[in-house]
Amino acid sequence: MKLFLQILLIVSSVLLVLLVLLHRGRGGGLSSLFGGGMQSSLSGSSVVEKNLDRLTLFCAAVWLISIVGIGLLVKLG
């Protein structure tokens, strides 16, 4: 069980990093430094971006559950 949760944690961590990097920049961060700020303010939220948000939240929930599960297994066992 612990091995499964560790593998799930690694996979969800890598997937979460990739999903976050796929998001479009919205604020005055590094994306606007390279000229991405104008383009992101002109276009609205699309269906693809909403689905990407949902997928990112699902992956974050899986990541959180695996962290809590590993923590409980380490504490109890």
Secondary structure by P-SEA (a helix, b strand, c coil): caaaaaaaaaaaaaaaaaaaaacccccccccccccaaaaaaaccccaaaaaaaaaaaaaaaaaaaaaaaaaaaaaac
